């Protein structure tokens, strides 16, 4: 088995295991606790940068992982804004 493919598979499973409970908590409790809007935006930007780098390097196995992870972060941001509205300035 290709080691790169195995590692990306493990990372994909871990990301899904991480986000499914978060989505469940947001949907049932309407609470994100420590998942602040600025933090989620920074995570989204990091994932987009990583995706860009993977595509530039023709790393198709990483591109797929970053696409999936970027979509999960995007859904998280959408849920946070759905329940909490736009961020407020101090």
FENBELSUL-V884274 format. One record per helix or strand of 2 or more residues. SS is the DSSP state (A for helix, B for strand). FROM is the first residue (numbers start at 1). LEN is the number of residues. If there is no record, write none. Layout:
# FENBELSUL-V884274
SS:FROM:LEN / SS:FROM:LEN
This chain:
# FENBELSUL-V884274
A:3:27 / A:37:20 / A:60:25
